[in-house]
């Protein structure tokens, strides 16, 4: 039995794979795995997330997040912290070096955006960003 994907689904898969390959290439530049690079980008020292928030984002087990953080600690890019109001809750925080790498990663991702989204008008780009944000923040 042959299944036939719609043009939308084919285009969506191609778009996602292009974006994923861009992230893989960026991560390699910094000797990181794509998930390590993504984690560095998502860490916010001003608003620390509990480590279990990353479990939810990545749909993985706590041990996977522990491994990601261990790898970032070995590279002196991040460390485990605690929430001020509950020291039992572990967070991921950036070292000064991790902050520098985070800035560079964000700049690199912006360059990918400029490449893969370059054919959109300003209005289309604004709509696309709003839709992605809506989909990413909906209840799962």
Backbone torsions as a table, in degrees:
resi	resn	phi	psi	omega
1	UNK	NA	130.7	-179.1
2	UNK	-103.7	131.2	176.1
3	UNK	-101.7	147.8	-177.3
4	UNK	-121.3	117.9	177.3
5	UNK	-79.9	147.2	176.5
6	UNK	-71.6	158.4	175.8
7	UNK	-55.7	-35.3	177.5
8	UNK	-60.0	-48.9	-177.0
9	UNK	-66.7	-37.1	176.7
10	UNK	-63.6	-47.2	180.0
11	UNK	-64.1	-39.9	178.9
12	UNK	-62.1	-46.1	178.8
13	UNK	-62.3	-42.2	178.3
14	UNK	-63.2	-42.5	178.6
15	UNK	-62.0	-47.9	-178.9
16	UNK	-63.4	-39.7	179.8
17	UNK	-68.6	-35.7	176.2
18	UNK	-64.2	-45.2	178.8
19	UNK	-63.7	-42.2	179.8
20	UNK	-62.5	-44.2	179.8
21	UNK	-63.1	-37.0	175.9
22	UNK	-61.1	-42.2	179.5
23	UNK	-67.2	-39.3	177.3
24	UNK	-60.4	-45.3	-179.3
25	UNK	-64.5	-41.6	178.4
26	UNK	-62.8	-46.9	-178.5
27	UNK	-58.6	-42.4	-180.0
28	UNK	-59.4	-36.5	180.0
29	UNK	-59.0	-27.0	-177.2
30	UNK	-110.5	14.6	-179.8
31	UNK	56.2	43.8	178.7
32	UNK	-122.3	157.2	168.9
33	UNK	-79.8	159.6	177.6
34	UNK	-57.6	-36.5	-179.5
35	UNK	-72.1	-33.2	174.5
36	UNK	-65.7	-43.6	179.3
37	UNK	-62.9	-43.9	179.0
38	UNK	-61.3	-42.4	179.6
39	UNK	-62.6	-45.1	177.9
40	UNK	-58.0	-40.0	-179.4
41	UNK	-65.9	-37.5	-174.7
42	UNK	-82.7	-15.3	-179.1
43	UNK	-72.4	135.7	177.8
44	UNK	-131.5	103.1	-178.0
45	UNK	-60.1	-28.1	179.6
46	UNK	-75.1	-25.5	179.0
47	UNK	-136.4	73.6	-175.6
48	UNK	-61.1	137.2	175.5
49	UNK	-98.0	141.2	172.6
50	UNK	-62.0	151.3	179.7
51	UNK	-57.5	-32.8	-179.1
52	UNK	-68.8	-17.2	173.9
53	UNK	-65.2	-34.4	178.0
54	UNK	-71.1	-32.7	173.8
55	UNK	-56.8	-45.0	-178.6
56	UNK	-67.7	-43.6	-180.0
57	UNK	-60.2	-44.2	-175.4
58	UNK	-91.6	-4.9	-176.7
59	UNK	51.0	56.4	-177.6
60	UNK	-138.7	176.0	179.5
61	UNK	-80.3	156.5	178.9
62	UNK	-56.9	-34.8	-178.4
63	UNK	-64.5	-30.6	177.0
64	UNK	-66.6	-42.8	178.7
65	UNK	-65.3	-40.2	177.1
66	UNK	-58.0	-43.9	178.7
67	UNK	-63.7	-39.2	177.5
68	UNK	-62.4	-47.4	-178.9
69	UNK	-65.8	-40.2	176.8
70	UNK	-56.7	-44.7	179.6
71	UNK	-63.3	-39.8	178.5
72	UNK	-69.8	-35.0	176.8
73	UNK	-66.3	-40.5	178.9
74	UNK	-59.9	-31.0	-179.9
75	UNK	-91.1	4.1	-179.2
76	UNK	58.5	38.6	179.9
77	UNK	-107.1	-23.0	-178.5
78	UNK	-151.3	166.2	176.6
79	UNK	-151.2	164.8	177.5
80	UNK	-84.3	134.5	175.2
81	UNK	-123.3	-170.7	179.2
82	UNK	-131.6	151.5	172.8
83	UNK	-71.5	135.9	-177.6
84	UNK	-58.4	-36.4	-176.7
85	UNK	-90.3	-5.4	177.0
86	UNK	-155.3	93.5	-174.4
87	UNK	-66.3	-11.4	177.3
88	UNK	-73.8	-23.2	-176.9
89	UNK	-87.7	118.8	-179.3
90	UNK	-88.1	141.6	178.4
91	UNK	-123.4	171.2	174.0
92	UNK	-111.6	126.4	179.2
93	UNK	-125.8	151.8	179.6
94	UNK	-88.0	141.2	167.6
95	UNK	-77.6	168.6	175.2
96	UNK	-55.1	-41.7	178.1
97	UNK	-64.3	-39.7	177.6
98	UNK	-62.2	-36.0	177.1
99	UNK	-63.7	-38.9	177.8
100	UNK	-65.6	-45.7	179.5
101	UNK	-64.4	-39.4	178.1
102	UNK	-57.5	-46.7	178.9
103	UNK	-58.4	-42.7	-179.8
104	UNK	-67.3	-39.1	178.0
105	UNK	-63.0	-43.0	179.6
106	UNK	-62.8	-42.3	176.8
107	UNK	-60.4	-42.0	-179.6
108	UNK	-65.7	-39.8	179.2
109	UNK	-65.7	-37.8	177.8
110	UNK	-60.7	-37.1	177.5
111	UNK	-66.2	-37.6	175.4
112	UNK	-62.7	-45.7	178.3
113	UNK	-55.0	-45.5	-178.7
114	UNK	-62.3	-27.9	179.7
115	UNK	-82.0	-52.4	-173.4
116	UNK	-82.1	-14.0	179.9
117	UNK	-111.9	10.0	-171.7
118	UNK	-63.7	-24.3	-177.0
119	UNK	-87.9	1.2	178.5
120	UNK	-86.5	143.5	173.0
121	UNK	-73.2	168.1	177.6
122	UNK	-56.6	-42.7	-179.7
123	UNK	-65.7	-44.5	178.6
124	UNK	-63.1	-41.0	179.6
125	UNK	-63.2	-43.7	178.5
126	UNK	-62.7	-42.9	178.2
127	UNK	-65.0	-43.5	-179.7
128	UNK	-60.3	-46.9	179.6
129	UNK	-62.2	-41.8	179.6
130	UNK	-63.9	-39.8	179.3
131	UNK	-66.7	-44.4	179.7
132	UNK	-62.2	-43.7	178.9
133	UNK	-62.6	-43.1	179.1
134	UNK	-61.4	-45.9	179.9
135	UNK	-65.3	-37.7	-177.6
136	UNK	-73.4	-24.4	-175.2
137	UNK	-105.0	1.6	178.7
138	UNK	-71.4	156.2	178.4
139	UNK	-62.6	135.8	-179.0
140	UNK	-111.0	NA	NA
